[in-house]
């Protein structure tokens, strides 16, 4: 005789229903825990800046260049990564960029990100720049677009 047919059908139905509910609860618990862990990981992944609103200056022979940014992080004792809305400003020009490495010992700044140079007579869009020799020389990197006014 078949064993399944000899079982009480009501008890079998209740046990099946109970097992389905337990499996659903376990799966829901696992899913909920994974969501909360992902949210906690996202909180820790956000960087905390070493410097908030850093300000520096490069005093050259002909001009003074002031440097501002929203955030800064120390890479080494001498190098600082300036992030978010980095502005180099002098009486003659402004340079806008997002990520710039500034060496405070040598007074050299370098960027590999999109940069925008604006002066009274020209505008230069490039994929990065270098400021060397106390701000006397600015080298633009990558594809560069020059607009003369």
C-alpha atoms as a printed R data frame, in Angstrom:
    type eleno elety resid chain resno      x      y       z
1   ATOM     1    CA   UNK     A     1  0.000  0.000   0.000
2   ATOM     2    CA   UNK     A     2  1.147  3.545  -0.764
3   ATOM     3    CA   UNK     A     3  2.549  5.428   2.255
4   ATOM     4    CA   UNK     A     4  1.336  8.853   1.113
5   ATOM     5    CA   UNK     A     5 -2.245  7.667   0.824
6   ATOM     6    CA   UNK     A     6 -2.162  6.288   4.344
7   ATOM     7    CA   UNK     A     7 -1.135  9.671   5.861
8   ATOM     8    CA   UNK     A     8 -3.730 11.914   7.340
9   ATOM     9    CA   UNK     A     9 -4.347 14.552   4.670
10  ATOM    10    CA   UNK     A    10 -5.062 17.400   7.106
11  ATOM    11    CA   UNK     A    11 -1.837 16.855   9.035
12  ATOM    12    CA   UNK     A    12  0.127 16.630   5.774
13  ATOM    13    CA   UNK     A    13 -1.439 19.903   4.561
14  ATOM    14    CA   UNK     A    14 -0.665 21.706   7.830
15  ATOM    15    CA   UNK     A    15  2.945 20.500   7.846
16  ATOM    16    CA   UNK     A    16  3.434 21.591   4.236
17  ATOM    17    CA   UNK     A    17  1.941 25.021   4.956
18  ATOM    18    CA   UNK     A    18  4.121 25.375   8.086
19  ATOM    19    CA   UNK     A    19  7.284 24.468   6.142
20  ATOM    20    CA   UNK     A    20  6.473 26.988   3.406
21  ATOM    21    CA   UNK     A    21  5.989 29.747   5.981
22  ATOM    22    CA   UNK     A    22  9.287 28.866   7.711
23  ATOM    23    CA   UNK     A    23 11.220 28.870   4.424
24  ATOM    24    CA   UNK     A    24  9.660 32.225   3.483
25  ATOM    25    CA   UNK     A    25 10.632 33.731   6.839
26  ATOM    26    CA   UNK     A    26 14.210 32.486   6.530
27  ATOM    27    CA   UNK     A    27 14.551 33.897   3.005
28  ATOM    28    CA   UNK     A    28 13.059 37.227   4.082
29  ATOM    29    CA   UNK     A    29 15.450 37.389   7.038
30  ATOM    30    CA   UNK     A    30 18.474 36.721   4.831
31  ATOM    31    CA   UNK     A    31 17.349 39.345   2.315
32  ATOM    32    CA   UNK     A    32 16.681 41.971   5.005
33  ATOM    33    CA   UNK     A    33 20.088 41.376   6.652
34  ATOM    34    CA   UNK     A    34 21.903 41.735   3.333
35  ATOM    35    CA   UNK     A    35 20.178 45.068   2.652
36  ATOM    36    CA   UNK     A    36 21.117 46.491   6.061
37  ATOM    37    CA   UNK     A    37 24.735 45.310   5.676
38  ATOM    38    CA   UNK     A    38 24.974 46.984   2.262
39  ATOM    39    CA   UNK     A    39 23.676 50.222   3.750
40  ATOM    40    CA   UNK     A    40 26.257 50.023   6.542
41  ATOM    41    CA   UNK     A    41 29.051 49.382   4.026
42  ATOM    42    CA   UNK     A    42 27.963 52.414   2.014
43  ATOM    43    CA   UNK     A    43 28.283 54.568   5.125
44  ATOM    44    CA   UNK     A    44 31.871 53.442   5.658
45  ATOM    45    CA   UNK     A    45 32.847 53.766   2.004
46  ATOM    46    CA   UNK     A    46 32.285 57.511   2.028
47  ATOM    47    CA   UNK     A    47 35.618 59.252   2.324
48  ATOM    48    CA   UNK     A    48 36.191 61.715   5.072
49  ATOM    49    CA   UNK     A    49 38.400 64.594   3.963
50  ATOM    50    CA   UNK     A    50 41.611 65.298   5.854
51  ATOM    51    CA   UNK     A    51 41.181 69.022   5.144
52  ATOM    52    CA   UNK     A    52 37.901 70.859   4.662
53  ATOM    53    CA   UNK     A    53 38.012 73.961   2.437
54  ATOM    54    CA   UNK     A    54 41.831 74.020   1.993
55  ATOM    55    CA   UNK     A    55 43.496 77.264   0.850
56  ATOM    56    CA   UNK     A    56 47.050 77.600  -0.433
57  ATOM    57    CA   UNK     A    57 49.018 80.088  -2.473
58  ATOM    58    CA   UNK     A    58 51.910 79.998  -4.898
59  ATOM    59    CA   UNK     A    59 53.979 83.160  -4.726
60  ATOM    60    CA   UNK     A    60 55.748 83.551  -8.045
61  ATOM    61    CA   UNK     A    61 58.009 86.323  -9.281
62  ATOM    62    CA   UNK     A    62 55.289 87.954 -11.385
63  ATOM    63    CA   UNK     A    63 52.062 86.876  -9.712
64  ATOM    64    CA   UNK     A    64 50.434 85.262  -6.708
65  ATOM    65    CA   UNK     A    65 48.185 82.271  -7.389
66  ATOM    66    CA   UNK     A    66 45.643 81.384  -4.723
67  ATOM    67    CA   UNK     A    67 44.315 77.815  -4.608
68  ATOM    68    CA   UNK     A    68 41.003 76.784  -3.055
69  ATOM    69    CA   UNK     A    69 39.050 73.521  -2.974
70  ATOM    70    CA   UNK     A    70 36.178 71.897  -1.099
71  ATOM    71    CA   UNK     A    71 38.193 68.929   0.209
72  ATOM    72    CA   UNK     A    72 41.792 67.844   0.567
73  ATOM    73    CA   UNK     A    73 43.476 64.562   1.495
74  ATOM    74    CA   UNK     A    74 47.136 64.019   2.369
75  ATOM    75    CA   UNK     A    75 48.858 61.589  -0.007
76  ATOM    76    CA   UNK     A    76 52.333 62.047   1.502
77  ATOM    77    CA   UNK     A    77 53.910 64.581   3.828
78  ATOM    78    CA   UNK     A    78 54.360 66.998   0.925
79  ATOM    79    CA   UNK     A    79 51.560 66.052  -1.497
80  ATOM    80    CA   UNK     A    80 47.896 66.885  -1.043
81  ATOM    81    CA   UNK     A    81 45.037 65.711  -3.268
82  ATOM    82    CA   UNK     A    82 42.628 68.612  -3.724
83  ATOM    83    CA   UNK     A    83 39.118 67.524  -4.705
84  ATOM    84    CA   UNK     A    84 35.795 69.036  -5.693
85  ATOM    85    CA   UNK     A    85 35.693 72.478  -7.233
86  ATOM    86    CA   UNK     A    86 39.427 73.235  -7.228
87  ATOM    87    CA   UNK     A    87 40.134 76.831  -8.325
88  ATOM    88    CA   UNK     A    88 43.508 78.402  -9.140
89  ATOM    89    CA   UNK     A    89 43.102 82.163  -9.261
90  ATOM    90    CA   UNK     A    90 45.427 85.079  -9.970
91  ATOM    91    CA   UNK     A    91 44.960 88.589 -11.311
92  ATOM    92    CA   UNK     A    92 45.437 87.272 -14.855
93  ATOM    93    CA   UNK     A    93 43.555 83.962 -14.974
94  ATOM    94    CA   UNK     A    94 41.436 81.260 -13.296
95  ATOM    95    CA   UNK     A    95 41.757 77.499 -13.676
96  ATOM    96    CA   UNK     A    96 38.889 75.195 -12.696
97  ATOM    97    CA   UNK     A    97 39.334 71.455 -12.120
98  ATOM    98    CA   UNK     A    98 38.126 68.671  -9.820
99  ATOM    99    CA   UNK     A    99 41.150 66.603  -8.774
100 ATOM   100    CA   UNK     A   100 44.568 68.226  -8.416
101 ATOM   101    CA   UNK     A   101 47.710 66.949  -6.713
102 ATOM   102    CA   UNK     A   102 49.527 69.853  -5.046
103 ATOM   103    CA   UNK     A   103 53.105 69.515  -3.801
104 ATOM   104    CA   UNK     A   104 53.484 72.082  -1.042
105 ATOM   105    CA   UNK     A   105 57.273 71.662  -0.871
106 ATOM   106    CA   UNK     A   106 58.005 72.303  -4.564
107 ATOM   107    CA   UNK     A   107 54.867 74.450  -5.142
108 ATOM   108    CA   UNK     A   108 53.910 72.287  -8.131
109 ATOM   109    CA   UNK     A   109 50.324 71.427  -9.049
110 ATOM   110    CA   UNK     A   110 49.230 68.702 -11.445
111 ATOM   111    CA   UNK     A   111 45.882 67.437 -12.699
112 ATOM   112    CA   UNK     A   112 44.839 64.618 -15.022
113 ATOM   113    CA   UNK     A   113 41.156 65.554 -15.042
114 ATOM   114    CA   UNK     A   114 39.157 67.919 -17.213
115 ATOM   115    CA   UNK     A   115 40.350 71.489 -16.634
116 ATOM   116    CA   UNK     A   116 39.197 74.906 -17.752
117 ATOM   117    CA   UNK     A   117 41.527 77.935 -18.006
118 ATOM   118    CA   UNK     A   118 39.900 81.360 -18.334
119 ATOM   119    CA   UNK     A   119 41.627 84.705 -18.856
120 ATOM   120    CA   UNK     A   120 40.626 88.045 -20.364
121 ATOM   121    CA   UNK     A   121 41.869 87.057 -23.824
122 ATOM   122    CA   UNK     A   122 41.538 83.264 -23.995
123 ATOM   123    CA   UNK     A   123 39.799 80.156 -22.755
124 ATOM   124    CA   UNK     A   124 41.489 76.740 -22.740
125 ATOM   125    CA   UNK     A   125 39.745 73.413 -22.115
126 ATOM   126    CA   UNK     A   126 42.102 70.488 -21.582
127 ATOM   127    CA   UNK     A   127 42.471 67.045 -20.033
128 ATOM   128    CA   UNK     A   128 44.736 68.194 -17.218
129 ATOM   129    CA   UNK     A   129 47.559 70.620 -16.552
130 ATOM   130    CA   UNK     A   130 50.841 71.148 -14.704
131 ATOM   131    CA   UNK     A   131 51.819 74.353 -12.910
132 ATOM   132    CA   UNK     A   132 55.577 74.498 -12.384
133 ATOM   133    CA   UNK     A   133 58.315 76.996 -11.467
134 ATOM   134    CA   UNK     A   134 56.235 78.853  -8.867
135 ATOM   135    CA   UNK     A   135 53.364 79.439 -11.269
136 ATOM   136    CA   UNK     A   136 55.471 80.871 -14.099
137 ATOM   137    CA   UNK     A   137 54.760 77.957 -16.452
138 ATOM   138    CA   UNK     A   138 51.431 76.212 -17.061
139 ATOM   139    CA   UNK     A   139 51.499 73.126 -19.292
140 ATOM   140    CA   UNK     A   140 48.175 71.813 -20.572
141 ATOM   141    CA   UNK     A   141 47.851 68.044 -21.145
142 ATOM   142    CA   UNK     A   142 45.873 65.850 -23.473
143 ATOM   143    CA   UNK     A   143 43.339 67.052 -25.979
144 ATOM   144    CA   UNK     A   144 43.269 70.838 -25.663
145 ATOM   145    CA   UNK     A   145 40.740 73.286 -27.075
146 ATOM   146    CA   UNK     A   146 41.778 76.967 -27.323
147 ATOM   147    CA   UNK     A   147 39.289 79.817 -27.777
148 ATOM   148    CA   UNK     A   148 40.679 83.322 -28.346
149 ATOM   149    CA   UNK     A   149 38.474 86.269 -27.456
